[in-house]
Amino acid sequence: MPELLAVDLDRGFAELVRSHGGVVYSVLLRLSGDSRDVEDLVQDTFLRAYTALFGYPPERRRALQPRAWLLAIGTNVWRNHVRTLTRRPVADAGVDVGELPLTDGSPGPEQRAEHVVERERLVAALAELPELYRVPVVLRHIAGLGYTEIAELLGCPAGTVKAQVSRGLAALREMPRLTQEEVIR
């Protein structure tokens, strides 16, 4: 894909969105905990990405690691959004998980209800984690980034990231709303 971005920015960008849109959406949903804002955050992420790519020379586009780069942009977009919200508080910032897409094939109604309840509890628990732990946990276990990639993205040592993920998971395990099976492994 970086080669396509270097040769044809518009086609390469369309492929970038198609390939990485889901993971960007998923990470931003877990970070924000609010499905009402996620689509705007994703659009802002890709708008910023396109604007940046437009200014990059082809060599830089070829060297790009798209997933980590997009998640870094998305994380910054989310942080800016949080800063904006703290300046202008929203009346109802509750977690709405009714619109979350199911990731498995086609479960029956009972299984669907169980998945919604489990997802709702996990999203709410992630939202309760301090940003210090929530961001590394989401990037590691939702986005599937390695510790080194997360460390580069967050600008800290890999050991620090490992400790933050470990402490975040430990905090999730301590939350009474989650069963041990629901905590990310």
VMD Tcl script that builds the backbone (N, CA, C; Angstrom):
set m [mol new atoms 555]
animate dup $m
set s [atomselect $m all]
$s set {name element resname resid chain x y z} {
  {N N MET 1 A 0.808 -1.204 0.000}
  {CA C MET 1 A 0.000 0.000 0.000}
  {C C MET 1 A 0.853 1.271 0.000}
  {N N PRO 2 A 1.957 1.334 0.764}
  {CA C PRO 2 A 2.772 2.549 0.696}
  {C C PRO 2 A 3.254 2.842 -0.725}
  {N N GLU 3 A 3.517 1.784 -1.497}
  {CA C GLU 3 A 3.945 1.995 -2.883}
  {C C GLU 3 A 2.830 2.649 -3.691}
  {N N LEU 4 A 1.592 2.197 -3.500}
  {CA C LEU 4 A 0.453 2.782 -4.197}
  {C C LEU 4 A 0.252 4.235 -3.774}
  {N N LEU 5 A 0.445 4.518 -2.481}
  {CA C LEU 5 A 0.356 5.906 -2.003}
  {C C LEU 5 A 1.405 6.786 -2.678}
  {N N ALA 6 A 2.586 6.231 -2.904}
  {CA C ALA 6 A 3.668 7.004 -3.514}
  {C C ALA 6 A 3.399 7.274 -4.989}
  {N N VAL 7 A 2.760 6.314 -5.664}
  {CA C VAL 7 A 2.526 6.427 -7.106}
  {C C VAL 7 A 1.241 7.187 -7.417}
  {N N ASP 8 A 0.153 6.841 -6.716}
  {CA C ASP 8 A -1.159 7.444 -6.980}
  {C C ASP 8 A -1.830 7.729 -5.639}
  {N N LEU 9 A -1.715 8.952 -5.179}
  {CA C LEU 9 A -2.202 9.303 -3.847}
  {C C LEU 9 A -3.689 9.018 -3.678}
  {N N ASP 10 A -4.504 9.362 -4.645}
  {CA C ASP 10 A -5.951 9.176 -4.484}
  {C C ASP 10 A -6.343 7.705 -4.406}
  {N N ARG 11 A -5.836 6.875 -5.309}
  {CA C ARG 11 A -6.138 5.439 -5.237}
  {C C ARG 11 A -5.523 4.818 -3.986}
  {N N GLY 12 A -4.303 5.209 -3.668}
  {CA C GLY 12 A -3.641 4.690 -2.469}
  {C C GLY 12 A -4.381 5.074 -1.203}
  {N N PHE 13 A -4.899 6.303 -1.180}
  {CA C PHE 13 A -5.634 6.742 0.002}
  {C C PHE 13 A -6.944 5.979 0.146}
  {N N ALA 14 A -7.621 5.727 -0.965}
  {CA C ALA 14 A -8.855 4.938 -0.912}
  {C C ALA 14 A -8.564 3.543 -0.345}
  {N N GLU 15 A -7.469 2.952 -0.751}
  {CA C GLU 15 A -7.074 1.639 -0.233}
  {C C GLU 15 A -6.700 1.727 1.249}
  {N N LEU 16 A -6.056 2.805 1.624}
  {CA C LEU 16 A -5.694 3.031 3.023}
  {C C LEU 16 A -6.946 3.078 3.900}
  {N N VAL 17 A -7.945 3.817 3.456}
  {CA C VAL 17 A -9.207 3.920 4.211}
  {C C VAL 17 A -9.880 2.562 4.276}
  {N N ARG 18 A -9.923 1.852 3.144}
  {CA C ARG 18 A -10.567 0.545 3.119}
  {C C ARG 18 A -9.858 -0.448 4.043}
  {N N SER 19 A -8.544 -0.437 4.019}
  {CA C SER 19 A -7.762 -1.398 4.807}
  {C C SER 19 A -7.726 -1.092 6.297}
  {N N HIS 20 A -7.701 0.187 6.645}
  {CA C HIS 20 A -7.468 0.547 8.042}
  {C C HIS 20 A -8.629 1.287 8.703}
  {N N GLY 21 A -9.691 1.545 7.969}
  {CA C GLY 21 A -10.830 2.266 8.532}
  {C C GLY 21 A -11.444 1.561 9.733}
  {N N GLY 22 A -11.552 0.234 9.650}
  {CA C GLY 22 A -12.158 -0.532 10.740}
  {C C GLY 22 A -11.363 -0.457 12.033}
  {N N VAL 23 A -10.047 -0.591 11.934}
  {CA C VAL 23 A -9.221 -0.556 13.146}
  {C C VAL 23 A -9.197 0.847 13.731}
  {N N VAL 24 A -9.184 1.871 12.876}
  {CA C VAL 24 A -9.217 3.250 13.378}
  {C C VAL 24 A -10.540 3.489 14.104}
  {N N TYR 25 A -11.644 3.041 13.509}
  {CA C TYR 25 A -12.959 3.184 14.136}
  {C C TYR 25 A -12.984 2.465 15.490}
  {N N SER 26 A -12.523 1.228 15.504}
  {CA C SER 26 A -12.548 0.425 16.723}
  {C C SER 26 A -11.722 1.053 17.841}
  {N N VAL 27 A -10.520 1.511 17.506}
  {CA C VAL 27 A -9.651 2.124 18.522}
  {C C VAL 27 A -10.286 3.408 19.050}
  {N N LEU 28 A -10.781 4.242 18.158}
  {CA C LEU 28 A -11.378 5.506 18.607}
  {C C LEU 28 A -12.652 5.269 19.420}
  {N N LEU 29 A -13.402 4.240 19.082}
  {CA C LEU 29 A -14.588 3.902 19.874}
  {C C LEU 29 A -14.185 3.494 21.279}
  {N N ARG 30 A -13.149 2.679 21.394}
  {CA C ARG 30 A -12.715 2.221 22.720}
  {C C ARG 30 A -12.092 3.359 23.519}
  {N N LEU 31 A -11.412 4.271 22.844}
  {CA C LEU 31 A -10.815 5.403 23.547}
  {C C LEU 31 A -11.884 6.376 24.018}
  {N N SER 32 A -12.825 6.688 23.143}
  {CA C SER 32 A -13.826 7.704 23.488}
  {C C SER 32 A -14.956 7.129 24.323}
  {N N GLY 33 A -15.317 5.866 24.079}
  {CA C GLY 33 A -16.425 5.267 24.805}
  {C C GLY 33 A -17.772 5.825 24.381}
  {N N ASP 34 A -17.810 6.626 23.321}
  {CA C ASP 34 A -19.058 7.269 22.909}
  {C C ASP 34 A -19.235 7.099 21.409}
  {N N SER 35 A -20.148 6.231 21.012}
  {CA C SER 35 A -20.327 5.939 19.590}
  {C C SER 35 A -20.876 7.135 18.816}
  {N N ARG 36 A -21.431 8.118 19.518}
  {CA C ARG 36 A -21.967 9.295 18.829}
  {C C ARG 36 A -20.869 10.155 18.216}
  {N N ASP 37 A -19.683 10.144 18.790}
  {CA C ASP 37 A -18.590 10.991 18.318}
  {C C ASP 37 A -17.609 10.269 17.399}
  {N N VAL 38 A -17.668 8.947 17.373}
  {CA C VAL 38 A -16.621 8.175 16.708}
  {C C VAL 38 A -16.535 8.462 15.217}
  {N N GLU 39 A -17.649 8.525 14.532}
  {CA C GLU 39 A -17.582 8.746 13.083}
  {C C GLU 39 A -16.928 10.084 12.757}
  {N N ASP 40 A -17.234 11.104 13.551}
  {CA C ASP 40 A -16.582 12.405 13.333}
  {C C ASP 40 A -15.082 12.313 13.592}
  {N N LEU 41 A -14.702 11.590 14.638}
  {CA C LEU 41 A -13.283 11.430 14.955}
  {C C LEU 41 A -12.556 10.671 13.847}
  {N N VAL 42 A -13.200 9.639 13.305}
  {CA C VAL 42 A -12.594 8.863 12.220}
  {C C VAL 42 A -12.442 9.737 10.976}
  {N N GLN 43 A -13.477 10.488 10.646}
  {CA C GLN 43 A -13.391 11.363 9.475}
  {C C GLN 43 A -12.283 12.404 9.644}
  {N N ASP 44 A -12.191 12.976 10.837}
  {CA C ASP 44 A -11.148 13.958 11.103}
  {C C ASP 44 A -9.765 13.317 10.982}
  {N N THR 45 A -9.645 12.080 11.467}
  {CA C THR 45 A -8.376 11.354 11.372}
  {C C THR 45 A -7.959 11.190 9.918}
  {N N PHE 46 A -8.881 10.728 9.084}
  {CA C PHE 46 A -8.532 10.504 7.684}
  {C C PHE 46 A -8.359 11.809 6.910}
  {N N LEU 47 A -9.074 12.842 7.297}
  {CA C LEU 47 A -8.870 14.145 6.667}
  {C C LEU 47 A -7.457 14.657 6.960}
  {N N ARG 48 A -7.051 14.549 8.211}
  {CA C ARG 48 A -5.696 14.979 8.579}
  {C C ARG 48 A -4.636 14.120 7.894}
  {N N ALA 49 A -4.931 12.814 7.786}
  {CA C ALA 49 A -3.986 11.911 7.123}
  {C C ALA 49 A -3.824 12.297 5.651}
  {N N TYR 50 A -4.926 12.549 4.975}
  {CA C TYR 50 A -4.852 12.910 3.553}
  {C C TYR 50 A -4.097 14.223 3.368}
  {N N THR 51 A -4.410 15.180 4.215}
  {CA C THR 51 A -3.738 16.479 4.136}
  {C C THR 51 A -2.228 16.307 4.322}
  {N N ALA 52 A -1.842 15.478 5.291}
  {CA C ALA 52 A -0.416 15.239 5.523}
  {C C ALA 52 A 0.213 14.519 4.334}
  {N N LEU 53 A -0.456 13.470 3.842}
  {CA C LEU 53 A 0.084 12.713 2.706}
  {C C LEU 53 A 0.259 13.578 1.469}
  {N N PHE 54 A -0.658 14.498 1.273}
  {CA C PHE 54 A -0.590 15.382 0.114}
  {C C PHE 54 A 0.714 16.189 0.115}
  {N N GLY 55 A 1.178 16.538 1.311}
  {CA C GLY 55 A 2.407 17.316 1.420}
  {C C GLY 55 A 3.677 16.481 1.473}
  {N N TYR 56 A 3.542 15.141 1.594}
  {CA C TYR 56 A 4.716 14.274 1.676}
  {C C TYR 56 A 5.267 13.978 0.281}
  {N N PRO 57 A 6.582 13.924 0.165}
  {CA C PRO 57 A 7.158 13.459 -1.102}
  {C C PRO 57 A 6.938 11.942 -1.243}
  {N N PRO 58 A 6.994 11.403 -2.457}
  {CA C PRO 58 A 6.769 9.965 -2.668}
  {C C PRO 58 A 7.664 9.063 -1.815}
  {N N GLU 59 A 8.900 9.471 -1.575}
  {CA C GLU 59 A 9.815 8.650 -0.774}
  {C C GLU 59 A 9.287 8.480 0.646}
  {N N ARG 60 A 8.759 9.552 1.197}
  {CA C ARG 60 A 8.236 9.486 2.571}
  {C C ARG 60 A 6.979 8.621 2.619}
  {N N ARG 61 A 6.129 8.703 1.591}
  {CA C ARG 61 A 4.928 7.862 1.544}
  {C C ARG 61 A 5.292 6.385 1.435}
  {N N ARG 62 A 6.372 6.079 0.713}
  {CA C ARG 62 A 6.822 4.681 0.587}
  {C C ARG 62 A 7.299 4.126 1.923}
  {N N ALA 63 A 7.918 4.957 2.741}
  {CA C ALA 63 A 8.487 4.518 4.018}
  {C C ALA 63 A 7.450 4.460 5.142}
  {N N LEU 64 A 6.241 4.841 4.847}
  {CA C LEU 64 A 5.193 4.950 5.860}
  {C C LEU 64 A 4.756 3.588 6.398}
  {N N GLN 65 A 4.524 3.515 7.699}
  {CA C GLN 65 A 3.877 2.362 8.324}
  {C C GLN 65 A 2.440 2.793 8.593}
  {N N PRO 66 A 1.519 2.517 7.674}
  {CA C PRO 66 A 0.203 3.155 7.681}
  {C C PRO 66 A -0.622 2.943 8.944}
  {N N ARG 67 A -0.685 1.722 9.459}
  {CA C ARG 67 A -1.556 1.475 10.610}
  {C C ARG 67 A -1.107 2.266 11.834}
  {N N ALA 68 A 0.161 2.168 12.170}
  {CA C ALA 68 A 0.675 2.896 13.334}
  {C C ALA 68 A 0.556 4.403 13.127}
  {N N TRP 69 A 0.820 4.872 11.912}
  {CA C TRP 69 A 0.734 6.294 11.595}
  {C C TRP 69 A -0.698 6.796 11.744}
  {N N LEU 70 A -1.662 6.048 11.206}
  {CA C LEU 70 A -3.074 6.445 11.329}
  {C C LEU 70 A -3.540 6.432 12.781}
  {N N LEU 71 A -3.101 5.437 13.538}
  {CA C LEU 71 A -3.506 5.369 14.948}
  {C C LEU 71 A -2.876 6.500 15.758}
  {N N ALA 72 A -1.695 6.929 15.394}
  {CA C ALA 72 A -1.088 8.081 16.062}
  {C C ALA 72 A -1.916 9.332 15.777}
  {N N ILE 73 A -2.321 9.498 14.521}
  {CA C ILE 73 A -3.165 10.645 14.172}
  {C C ILE 73 A -4.500 10.545 14.911}
  {N N GLY 74 A -5.112 9.355 14.898}
  {CA C GLY 74 A -6.401 9.161 15.567}
  {C C GLY 74 A -6.325 9.424 17.060}
  {N N THR 75 A -5.264 8.971 17.690}
  {CA C THR 75 A -5.089 9.208 19.123}
  {C C THR 75 A -4.975 10.703 19.404}
  {N N ASN 76 A -4.252 11.415 18.562}
  {CA C ASN 76 A -4.131 12.870 18.742}
  {C C ASN 76 A -5.461 13.576 18.497}
  {N N VAL 77 A -6.207 13.119 17.497}
  {CA C VAL 77 A -7.531 13.687 17.235}
  {C C VAL 77 A -8.427 13.478 18.449}
  {N N TRP 78 A -8.385 12.280 19.020}
  {CA C TRP 78 A -9.198 11.983 20.208}
  {C C TRP 78 A -8.783 12.877 21.385}
  {N N ARG 79 A -7.480 13.015 21.602}
  {CA C ARG 79 A -7.000 13.867 22.702}
  {C C ARG 79 A -7.463 15.311 22.514}
  {N N ASN 80 A -7.394 15.810 21.292}
  {CA C ASN 80 A -7.875 17.170 21.015}
  {C C ASN 80 A -9.369 17.270 21.293}
  {N N HIS 81 A -10.105 16.253 20.937}
  {CA C HIS 81 A -11.546 16.213 21.185}
  {C C HIS 81 A -11.833 16.256 22.692}
  {N N VAL 82 A -11.074 15.483 23.459}
  {CA C VAL 82 A -11.248 15.467 24.916}
  {C C VAL 82 A -10.951 16.849 25.495}
  {N N ARG 83 A -9.887 17.483 25.017}
  {CA C ARG 83 A -9.559 18.838 25.490}
  {C C ARG 83 A -10.692 19.806 25.190}
  {N N THR 84 A -11.262 19.687 24.000}
  {CA C THR 84 A -12.376 20.552 23.620}
  {C C THR 84 A -13.577 20.311 24.525}
  {N N LEU 85 A -13.846 19.045 24.816}
  {CA C LEU 85 A -14.987 18.716 25.684}
  {C C LEU 85 A -14.790 19.245 27.099}
  {N N THR 86 A -13.551 19.240 27.575}
  {CA C THR 86 A -13.323 19.745 28.934}
  {C C THR 86 A -13.511 21.253 28.998}
  {N N ARG 87 A -13.308 21.916 27.856}
  {CA C ARG 87 A -13.552 23.360 27.813}
  {C C ARG 87 A -15.033 23.661 27.674}
  {N N ARG 88 A -15.742 22.801 26.941}
  {CA C ARG 88 A -17.189 22.956 26.731}
  {C C ARG 88 A -17.871 21.649 27.083}
  {N N PRO 89 A -18.192 21.427 28.359}
  {CA C PRO 89 A -18.777 20.153 28.776}
  {C C PRO 89 A -20.098 19.869 28.061}
  {N N VAL 90 A -20.302 18.596 27.753}
  {CA C VAL 90 A -21.539 18.131 27.138}
  {C C VAL 90 A -22.441 17.610 28.242}
  {N N ALA 91 A -23.735 17.862 28.152}
  {CA C ALA 91 A -24.678 17.473 29.198}
  {C C ALA 91 A -24.710 15.968 29.414}
  {N N ASP 92 A -24.806 15.184 28.334}
  {CA C ASP 92 A -24.894 13.735 28.477}
  {C C ASP 92 A -23.748 13.091 27.729}
  {N N ALA 93 A -22.727 12.672 28.457}
  {CA C ALA 93 A -21.575 12.033 27.827}
  {C C ALA 93 A -21.578 10.537 28.122}
  {N N GLY 94 A -22.753 9.927 28.244}
  {CA C GLY 94 A -22.861 8.503 28.546}
  {C C GLY 94 A -22.403 7.642 27.385}
  {N N VAL 95 A -22.182 6.374 27.660}
  {CA C VAL 95 A -21.739 5.433 26.656}
  {C C VAL 95 A -22.962 4.827 25.976}
  {N N ASP 96 A -23.025 4.944 24.647}
  {CA C ASP 96 A -24.108 4.375 23.864}
  {C C ASP 96 A -23.529 3.251 23.034}
  {N N VAL 97 A -23.758 2.017 23.449}
  {CA C VAL 97 A -23.182 0.890 22.730}
  {C C VAL 97 A -24.215 0.165 21.890}
  {N N GLY 98 A -25.400 0.684 21.780}
  {CA C GLY 98 A -26.435 0.040 20.998}
  {C C GLY 98 A -26.107 -0.048 19.523}
  {N N GLU 99 A -25.246 0.841 19.034}
  {CA C GLU 99 A -24.924 0.863 17.612}
  {C C GLU 99 A -23.637 0.120 17.292}
  {N N LEU 100 A -23.022 -0.547 18.261}
  {CA C LEU 100 A -21.764 -1.233 18.005}
  {C C LEU 100 A -21.983 -2.423 17.076}
  {N N PRO 101 A -21.171 -2.531 16.035}
  {CA C PRO 101 A -21.335 -3.668 15.136}
  {C C PRO 101 A -20.827 -4.948 15.784}
  {N N LEU 102 A -21.497 -6.064 15.509}
  {CA C LEU 102 A -21.023 -7.357 15.988}
  {C C LEU 102 A -19.884 -7.805 15.085}
  {N N THR 103 A -18.864 -8.387 15.672}
  {CA C THR 103 A -17.711 -8.785 14.884}
  {C C THR 103 A -17.775 -10.235 14.454}
  {N N ASP 104 A -18.644 -11.036 15.077}
  {CA C ASP 104 A -18.708 -12.440 14.687}
  {C C ASP 104 A -19.767 -12.649 13.613}
  {N N GLY 105 A -19.835 -13.852 13.076}
  {CA C GLY 105 A -20.686 -14.188 11.944}
  {C C GLY 105 A -22.148 -13.837 12.101}
  {N N SER 106 A -22.943 -14.799 12.521}
  {CA C SER 106 A -24.377 -14.546 12.641}
  {C C SER 106 A -24.933 -15.273 13.864}
  {N N PRO 107 A -24.723 -14.746 15.051}
  {CA C PRO 107 A -25.224 -15.406 16.253}
  {C C PRO 107 A -26.739 -15.270 16.356}
  {N N GLY 108 A -27.311 -16.155 17.167}
  {CA C GLY 108 A -28.742 -16.097 17.413}
  {C C GLY 108 A -29.068 -14.941 18.346}
  {N N PRO 109 A -30.350 -14.682 18.571}
  {CA C PRO 109 A -30.771 -13.550 19.405}
  {C C PRO 109 A -30.196 -13.601 20.823}
  {N N GLU 110 A -30.167 -14.783 21.422}
  {CA C GLU 110 A -29.647 -14.904 22.791}
  {C C GLU 110 A -28.159 -14.567 22.832}
  {N N GLN 111 A -27.418 -15.089 21.873}
  {CA C GLN 111 A -25.981 -14.798 21.818}
  {C C GLN 111 A -25.737 -13.326 21.532}
  {N N ARG 112 A -26.559 -12.735 20.685}
  {CA C ARG 112 A -26.412 -11.309 20.390}
  {C C ARG 112 A -26.615 -10.478 21.641}
  {N N ALA 113 A -27.620 -10.812 22.422}
  {CA C ALA 113 A -27.880 -10.072 23.658}
  {C C ALA 113 A -26.708 -10.194 24.614}
  {N N GLU 114 A -26.141 -11.394 24.722}
  {CA C GLU 114 A -24.984 -11.590 25.595}
  {C C GLU 114 A -23.798 -10.758 25.121}
  {N N HIS 115 A -23.549 -10.746 23.800}
  {CA C HIS 115 A -22.435 -9.961 23.271}
  {C C HIS 115 A -22.616 -8.471 23.546}
  {N N VAL 116 A -23.830 -7.979 23.383}
  {CA C VAL 116 A -24.095 -6.554 23.610}
  {C C VAL 116 A -23.834 -6.198 25.066}
  {N N VAL 117 A -24.303 -7.044 25.973}
  {CA C VAL 117 A -24.111 -6.782 27.402}
  {C C VAL 117 A -22.628 -6.821 27.756}
  {N N GLU 118 A -21.918 -7.832 27.266}
  {CA C GLU 118 A -20.481 -7.932 27.549}
  {C C GLU 118 A -19.731 -6.728 26.978}
  {N N ARG 119 A -20.038 -6.373 25.737}
  {CA C ARG 119 A -19.376 -5.240 25.090}
  {C C ARG 119 A -19.672 -3.950 25.843}
  {N N GLU 120 A -20.918 -3.805 26.267}
  {CA C GLU 120 A -21.314 -2.599 27.004}
  {C C GLU 120 A -20.501 -2.474 28.290}
  {N N ARG 121 A -20.354 -3.583 28.994}
  {CA C ARG 121 A -19.572 -3.545 30.246}
  {C C ARG 121 A -18.101 -3.260 29.973}
  {N N LEU 122 A -17.551 -3.862 28.929}
  {CA C LEU 122 A -16.141 -3.641 28.616}
  {C C LEU 122 A -15.890 -2.202 28.179}
  {N N VAL 123 A -16.752 -1.654 27.324}
  {CA C VAL 123 A -16.591 -0.267 26.874}
  {C C VAL 123 A -16.696 0.684 28.062}
  {N N ALA 124 A -17.667 0.433 28.942}
  {CA C ALA 124 A -17.826 1.286 30.124}
  {C C ALA 124 A -16.606 1.173 31.043}
  {N N ALA 125 A -16.083 -0.035 31.205}
  {CA C ALA 125 A -14.902 -0.223 32.056}
  {C C ALA 125 A -13.684 0.466 31.446}
  {N N LEU 126 A -13.505 0.338 30.133}
  {CA C LEU 126 A -12.385 1.023 29.475}
  {C C LEU 126 A -12.496 2.531 29.649}
  {N N ALA 127 A -13.717 3.044 29.580}
  {CA C ALA 127 A -13.920 4.484 29.737}
  {C C ALA 127 A -13.550 4.953 31.143}
  {N N GLU 128 A -13.627 4.055 32.117}
  {CA C GLU 128 A -13.274 4.414 33.494}
  {C C GLU 128 A -11.769 4.409 33.738}
  {N N LEU 129 A -11.019 3.718 32.890}
  {CA C LEU 129 A -9.567 3.688 33.070}
  {C C LEU 129 A -8.986 5.073 32.813}
  {N N PRO 130 A -7.982 5.450 33.567}
  {CA C PRO 130 A -7.300 6.715 33.260}
  {C C PRO 130 A -6.658 6.622 31.876}
  {N N GLU 131 A -6.552 7.759 31.197}
  {CA C GLU 131 A -5.978 7.798 29.851}
  {C C GLU 131 A -4.607 7.133 29.810}
  {N N LEU 132 A -3.833 7.270 30.874}
  {CA C LEU 132 A -2.495 6.696 30.961}
  {C C LEU 132 A -2.510 5.195 30.679}
  {N N TYR 133 A -3.573 4.502 31.104}
  {CA C TYR 133 A -3.688 3.060 30.898}
  {C C TYR 133 A -4.605 2.722 29.728}
  {N N ARG 134 A -5.655 3.506 29.530}
  {CA C ARG 134 A -6.641 3.199 28.494}
  {C C ARG 134 A -6.009 3.197 27.105}
  {N N VAL 135 A -5.221 4.221 26.784}
  {CA C VAL 135 A -4.637 4.323 25.448}
  {C C VAL 135 A -3.741 3.117 25.145}
  {N N PRO 136 A -2.782 2.760 25.999}
  {CA C PRO 136 A -1.945 1.595 25.678}
  {C C PRO 136 A -2.736 0.278 25.621}
  {N N VAL 137 A -3.724 0.093 26.502}
  {CA C VAL 137 A -4.522 -1.135 26.483}
  {C C VAL 137 A -5.294 -1.247 25.175}
  {N N VAL 138 A -5.915 -0.158 24.756}
  {CA C VAL 138 A -6.689 -0.173 23.505}
  {C C VAL 138 A -5.767 -0.394 22.305}
  {N N LEU 139 A -4.639 0.296 22.272}
  {CA C LEU 139 A -3.719 0.135 21.146}
  {C C LEU 139 A -3.151 -1.284 21.083}
  {N N ARG 140 A -2.921 -1.887 22.230}
  {CA C ARG 140 A -2.360 -3.248 22.264}
  {C C ARG 140 A -3.417 -4.303 21.959}
  {N N HIS 141 A -4.549 -4.230 22.636}
  {CA C HIS 141 A -5.512 -5.331 22.568}
  {C C HIS 141 A -6.674 -5.110 21.616}
  {N N ILE 142 A -6.939 -3.889 21.232}
  {CA C ILE 142 A -7.999 -3.635 20.252}
  {C C ILE 142 A -7.375 -3.442 18.867}
  {N N ALA 143 A -6.328 -2.617 18.795}
  {CA C ALA 143 A -5.675 -2.353 17.505}
  {C C ALA 143 A -4.644 -3.411 17.150}
  {N N GLY 144 A -4.163 -4.144 18.142}
  {CA C GLY 144 A -3.194 -5.200 17.876}
  {C C GLY 144 A -1.786 -4.716 17.601}
  {N N LEU 145 A -1.461 -3.506 18.043}
  {CA C LEU 145 A -0.099 -2.999 17.847}
  {C C LEU 145 A 0.856 -3.689 18.820}
  {N N GLY 146 A 2.102 -3.801 18.418}
  {CA C GLY 146 A 3.137 -4.342 19.289}
  {C C GLY 146 A 3.603 -3.281 20.279}
  {N N TYR 147 A 4.294 -3.723 21.310}
  {CA C TYR 147 A 4.763 -2.787 22.330}
  {C C TYR 147 A 5.708 -1.738 21.752}
  {N N THR 148 A 6.556 -2.137 20.818}
  {CA C THR 148 A 7.497 -1.198 20.213}
  {C C THR 148 A 6.757 -0.128 19.415}
  {N N GLU 149 A 5.725 -0.552 18.649}
  {CA C GLU 149 A 4.940 0.411 17.876}
  {C C GLU 149 A 4.220 1.399 18.798}
  {N N ILE 150 A 3.660 0.875 19.889}
  {CA C ILE 150 A 2.949 1.736 20.839}
  {C C ILE 150 A 3.929 2.709 21.485}
  {N N ALA 151 A 5.104 2.212 21.831}
  {CA C ALA 151 A 6.122 3.067 22.457}
  {C C ALA 151 A 6.504 4.214 21.527}
  {N N GLU 152 A 6.682 3.905 20.240}
  {CA C GLU 152 A 6.998 4.960 19.276}
  {C C GLU 152 A 5.848 5.947 19.156}
  {N N LEU 153 A 4.639 5.424 19.111}
  {CA C LEU 153 A 3.456 6.260 18.969}
  {C C LEU 153 A 3.285 7.201 20.161}
  {N N LEU 154 A 3.524 6.664 21.376}
  {CA C LEU 154 A 3.333 7.455 22.593}
  {C C LEU 154 A 4.587 8.200 23.030}
  {N N GLY 155 A 5.719 7.898 22.395}
  {CA C GLY 155 A 6.960 8.592 22.736}
  {C C GLY 155 A 7.519 8.221 24.099}
  {N N CYS 156 A 7.454 6.929 24.426}
  {CA C CYS 156 A 7.997 6.461 25.705}
  {C C CYS 156 A 8.659 5.102 25.483}
  {N N PRO 157 A 9.421 4.603 26.453}
  {CA C PRO 157 A 10.078 3.305 26.289}
  {C C PRO 157 A 9.075 2.148 26.238}
  {N N ALA 158 A 9.461 1.075 25.552}
  {CA C ALA 158 A 8.595 -0.101 25.440}
  {C C ALA 158 A 8.283 -0.700 26.812}
  {N N GLY 159 A 9.247 -0.659 27.711}
  {CA C GLY 159 A 9.014 -1.169 29.065}
  {C C GLY 159 A 7.911 -0.403 29.781}
  {N N THR 160 A 7.860 0.887 29.562}
  {CA C THR 160 A 6.802 1.717 30.152}
  {C C THR 160 A 5.444 1.305 29.594}
  {N N VAL 161 A 5.395 1.066 28.284}
  {CA C VAL 161 A 4.148 0.636 27.655}
  {C C VAL 161 A 3.697 -0.698 28.228}
  {N N LYS 162 A 4.627 -1.646 28.370}
  {CA C LYS 162 A 4.285 -2.957 28.936}
  {C C LYS 162 A 3.709 -2.798 30.342}
  {N N ALA 163 A 4.323 -1.931 31.130}
  {CA C ALA 163 A 3.842 -1.703 32.497}
  {C C ALA 163 A 2.457 -1.063 32.482}
  {N N GLN 164 A 2.237 -0.095 31.586}
  {CA C GLN 164 A 0.934 0.566 31.514}
  {C C GLN 164 A -0.154 -0.405 31.078}
  {N N VAL 165 A 0.148 -1.257 30.105}
  {CA C VAL 165 A -0.829 -2.261 29.659}
  {C C VAL 165 A -1.130 -3.224 30.806}
  {N N SER 166 A -0.093 -3.683 31.465}
  {CA C SER 166 A -0.270 -4.617 32.573}
  {C C SER 166 A -1.110 -3.999 33.695}
  {N N ARG 167 A -0.802 -2.771 34.058}
  {CA C ARG 167 A -1.557 -2.098 35.120}
  {C C ARG 167 A -2.994 -1.812 34.686}
  {N N GLY 168 A -3.162 -1.471 33.413}
  {CA C GLY 168 A -4.511 -1.236 32.900}
  {C C GLY 168 A -5.356 -2.499 32.953}
  {N N LEU 169 A -4.771 -3.625 32.525}
  {CA C LEU 169 A -5.503 -4.898 32.577}
  {C C LEU 169 A -5.801 -5.304 34.024}
  {N N ALA 170 A -4.839 -5.058 34.908}
  {CA C ALA 170 A -5.066 -5.367 36.324}
  {C C ALA 170 A -6.216 -4.528 36.873}
  {N N ALA 171 A -6.269 -3.265 36.489}
  {CA C ALA 171 A -7.365 -2.393 36.940}
  {C C ALA 171 A -8.702 -2.883 36.383}
  {N N LEU 172 A -8.705 -3.325 35.133}
  {CA C LEU 172 A -9.944 -3.873 34.556}
  {C C LEU 172 A -10.394 -5.125 35.305}
  {N N ARG 173 A -9.444 -5.974 35.667}
  {CA C ARG 173 A -9.784 -7.213 36.393}
  {C C ARG 173 A -10.375 -6.918 37.774}
  {N N GLU 174 A -9.999 -5.782 38.341}
  {CA C GLU 174 A -10.500 -5.407 39.663}
  {C C GLU 174 A -11.891 -4.788 39.612}
  {N N MET 175 A -12.335 -4.406 38.439}
  {CA C MET 175 A -13.633 -3.743 38.327}
  {C C MET 175 A -14.746 -4.758 38.527}
  {N N PRO 176 A -15.665 -4.458 39.440}
  {CA C PRO 176 A -16.719 -5.418 39.762}
  {C C PRO 176 A -17.679 -5.676 38.603}
  {N N ARG 177 A -17.765 -4.764 37.661}
  {CA C ARG 177 A -18.713 -4.931 36.562}
  {C C ARG 177 A -18.275 -5.996 35.564}
  {N N LEU 178 A -16.989 -6.390 35.570}
  {CA C LEU 178 A -16.485 -7.340 34.590}
  {C C LEU 178 A -16.205 -8.690 35.212}
  {N N THR 179 A -16.491 -9.754 34.465}
  {CA C THR 179 A -16.067 -11.083 34.871}
  {C C THR 179 A -14.661 -11.290 34.322}
  {N N GLN 180 A -13.963 -12.281 34.814}
  {CA C GLN 180 A -12.596 -12.555 34.344}
  {C C GLN 180 A -12.573 -12.885 32.848}
  {N N GLU 181 A -13.648 -13.499 32.341}
  {CA C GLU 181 A -13.709 -13.856 30.928}
  {C C GLU 181 A -13.862 -12.618 30.040}
  {N N GLU 182 A -14.429 -11.544 30.581}
  {CA C GLU 182 A -14.656 -10.355 29.789}
  {C C GLU 182 A -13.426 -9.460 29.694}
  {N N VAL 183 A -12.486 -9.604 30.600}
  {CA C VAL 183 A -11.289 -8.763 30.582}
  {C C VAL 183 A -10.415 -9.194 29.420}
  {N N ILE 184 A -9.891 -8.219 28.719}
  {CA C ILE 184 A -9.016 -8.475 27.569}
  {C C ILE 184 A -7.810 -9.249 28.049}
  {N N ARG 185 A -7.454 -10.236 27.320}
  {CA C ARG 185 A -6.291 -11.053 27.689}
  {C C ARG 185 A -5.067 -10.599 26.956}
}
mol reanalyze $m
mol bondsrecalc $m
mol representation Tube
mol addrep $m
